[in-house]
Amino acid sequence: MIYHELLDAYLRRQASFEALGQSLHARLKEVLKSGGVDVHAVSYRVKNPKSLAHKLGRPDKTYQRLDDITDLIGLRVITYFDDSVDQVDSLIKEHFRIDPKRSVDKRRRHDPHSFGYVALHSICYPPEDLLREHPDWDWPFEIQIRTILQHAWAEIEHDLGYKSAESVPLPVRRRFSRLAGLLELADSEFVELQRSMKDYIRKVAQQAQLAPDTLELDTVSLQSLTQGGPVADLDRMLAERLCKPLSPTPFYPAYVTRMLRLVELGDQSRILKRLEVFSSRLLAFAERYFRFTTEAWGFGAEKLHSVQRGYSLLLLAHWQALGQAEQASLRLENMKSFYQQIDYPHDEAEARRIARLFVKGFADW
């Protein structure tokens, strides 16, 4: 009897649960955004009647009331990194009412000899401000928090139909256990890689203040190089000449880094020394460069919305490439090689066409 009563009660409230699920989904995304936690995805679902009927019919579970079922509304947060799970959990505890007795941290209970996905399951209630508008929304809901690797594991596990260790033969179970260990190790390593990258960024910032000439060039040190000093001065000079605003957004750091390395400007010391020579020639070079880009690609300076940070280094790299050929007769091959490596790795003919236009534009340089 209770089976049909609960199912009927759910069907009467299903539209209300849908509205509540949408509202909670929007609220959770707002909470994560304001909390500054970057996640892969936030999703929600309202249990469909067929799934609820199956749950109510399970012999190992007994439900007396509809609010005994805590996952009628389910939200899921998928994070990139394992340490973000606890950050998300802290925000949820701050902004939602938590039922600690029914919440489960499966990470803490994980059997080291078993396999299966782990996640943090928080049973929550809507915040008070939502209840003031909708008093009938005072229902429990579940928020699952897991990493993208844990999510991938759960999806594959579900697709294979492995619901529990008992459903899997022992040899397969052992393989699953080894694979689970690899995924846990990968989650841990991604966190360490993230920390190492943050440490490196801090060290580069410190070194840029104390001994900038010693920095090897990569996208991190390039960003530091463009934030001030002669590069910022040249960017500002270029923006003023072109009557364009100066943008704080860096100009494609990976692209510029690769270009500078190609012309043997692979550390800040070399870049700064060449800038001393180039600075007095920047504006004249830029004028010819944009005439060249107009002829080559139909893109002149007038089409720039702004001058992005580090744009002067793009011009420096072209100037350096042009000057690497000691004889004028070698310029075409030198620039063809430059453009083929930078822009046209699979189209030598196009690289040669662009190089020919560039060399023509700087024939008397």
Buried (B, 14 or more C-beta within 10 A) or exposed (E): EEEEEBBEEBEEBBEBBEEBBEBBBEBBBEBBEEBEBEBEEBEBBBBEEEEBBEBBEEEEEEBEEBEEBBBBBBBBBBBBBBBBBBBBBEBBBEBBBBBEEBBBBBBEEBEEEEBBBBBBBBBBBBBEEBBEEEEEBBBBBBBBBBBBBBBBBBEEBEEEEBEEBEEBEEEEBEEBBEEBEEBBEEBEEBBEEBEEEEEEBEEBBEBBEEEBEEBEBBBBBBBBBBBEBBBBBBBBBBBEBBEBEBBEEBBBBEBBBBBBBBBEBBBBBBBBEBBEEBBEEBBEBBEBBBBBBBBBEEEBBEEBEBBBBBBBBBBBBBBBBBBBBEEEEEBBEBBBBBBBEBEBEEEEEBBBBBBBBBBEBBEEB
